[in-house]
Amino acid sequence: MQIEDPNQPTVFQLIGGSNKLREMVDRFYDLMDLEPELKGLRSLHPATLENSRNKTYAFLSGWTGGPDLYIEQFGHPRLRARHLPFAIGTSERDQWLRCMSMAMEDVGLDEALRVRLMKAFFQTADWMRNKAE
């Protein structure tokens, strides 16, 4: 997610940096285990979520304008290709978006920032769909 004006803070900075981003990602994965409405999304993940938490945090760090942790550790994200083994349809997309929306709200991100991020998250999540409906 790029910001055109380099004099403006990055989304990473607007979120609150690495600690707040980590809190948001952890809340996202916690919600998957807590909320019955997210069981379809949870079923796409391994029993242990630690690796998923770390990779999502690393990816979002760079995607929001912070350190490119994912690229440093794993190379180019190839996001769609890495998700092709998982059947992702409209329901899974919507559960992912709902979970992220709840996580952002729970950690206290500003409403305008949440709206901005949800627009970008929708574009990416929609692009990840790979199963016929």
C-alpha positions in Angstrom: 0.0 0.0 0.0 1.7 3.1 -1.2 1.3 6.7 -0.2 2.0 9.2 -3.0 3.5 12.0 -0.9 6.8 11.0 0.7 6.4 13.8 3.2 3.3 12.1 4.7 3.5 9.4 7.3 3.4 5.8 6.1 0.4 3.7 6.9 2.8 1.7 9.1 3.4 4.9 11.1 -0.3 5.7 11.2 -1.1 2.3 12.6 1.4 2.9 15.4 4.5 1.0 14.2 5.6 -2.5 14.8 4.0 -3.0 18.3 0.6 -1.9 17.2 0.8 -3.9 14.0 1.8 -7.0 15.9 -1.1 -6.4 18.3 -3.5 -6.1 15.3 -2.2 -9.3 13.6 -2.4 -11.3 16.9 -5.9 -10.1 17.5 -6.8 -11.1 14.0 -5.7 -14.7 14.6 -7.1 -14.8 18.1 -10.5 -13.9 16.7 -10.3 -16.8 14.2 -10.3 -19.2 17.2 -12.9 -17.2 19.2 -15.6 -16.4 16.7 -17.9 -19.1 15.3 -18.7 -17.0 12.3 -15.0 -17.3 11.2 -14.8 -21.1 11.3 -14.5 -21.4 7.5 -11.5 -19.0 7.5 -10.0 -20.8 10.5 -10.3 -24.2 8.7 -8.0 -23.0 5.9 -5.2 -22.6 8.5 -3.0 -25.1 10.3 -3.8 -26.2 13.8 -1.0 -24.0 15.1 -1.2 -20.4 14.0 2.2 -19.1 15.0 3.7 -19.4 11.5 0.7 -17.7 10.0 0.9 -14.9 12.6 4.5 -14.3 11.8 4.2 -14.3 8.1 1.1 -12.0 8.1 2.9 -9.6 10.4 6.0 -9.6 8.2 4.0 -9.1 5.0 1.8 -6.3 6.5 4.9 -4.6 7.8 6.3 -4.0 4.3 2.8 -3.6 2.7 2.1 -0.7 5.0 5.4 1.1 4.4 7.4 -0.4 7.4 10.4 -2.7 7.2 10.2 -5.3 4.3 10.4 -8.2 6.7 8.6 -10.7 4.5 10.8 -10.0 1.5 13.9 -10.2 3.6 12.9 -13.6 5.0 10.9 -15.3 2.2 11.5 -13.3 -1.0 8.7 -11.8 -3.1 5.3 -12.4 -1.5 3.7 -13.8 -4.7 0.5 -13.5 -2.6 -2.0 -15.1 -5.0 0.3 -17.9 -6.0 1.0 -18.8 -2.3 -2.7 -18.9 -1.6 -3.7 -21.0 -4.7 -3.6 -24.3 -2.7 -6.5 -23.0 -0.6 -10.1 -22.8 -1.9 -10.9 -19.2 -1.4 -14.4 -18.0 -2.4 -16.6 -15.1 -1.5 -17.4 -16.6 1.9 -13.7 -17.0 2.8 -12.9 -13.5 1.5 -15.7 -12.0 3.5 -14.7 -13.8 6.7 -11.1 -12.6 6.3 -12.3 -9.0 5.8 -14.7 -9.3 8.8 -11.9 -10.7 11.0 -9.5 -7.9 10.0 -12.2 -5.3 10.5 -12.9 -6.6 14.0 -9.1 -6.8 14.8 -8.5 -3.2 13.7 -11.4 -2.0 15.8 -10.4 -4.0 18.8 -6.9 -2.6 18.9 -8.3 0.9 18.5 -7.2 2.0 15.1 -8.7 5.4 14.0 -11.9 5.0 12.0 -10.6 6.9 9.0 -7.6 4.6 8.9 -9.7 1.5 9.2 -11.9 2.6 6.3 -8.8 3.3 4.2 -7.3 -0.1 5.1 -10.5 -1.9 4.4 -10.7 -0.6 0.9 -7.2 -1.8 0.2 -7.8 -5.1 2.0 -10.9 -5.7 0.0 -9.0 -5.3 -3.3 -6.4 -7.8 -2.2 -8.8 -10.2 -0.6 -11.1 -10.2 -3.7 -8.1 -10.8 -5.9 -7.3 -13.9 -3.9 -10.6 -15.7 -4.7 -9.8 -18.8 -6.7 -12.8 -21.1 -6.5 -15.9 -21.1 -8.6 -19.1 -20.1 -6.7 
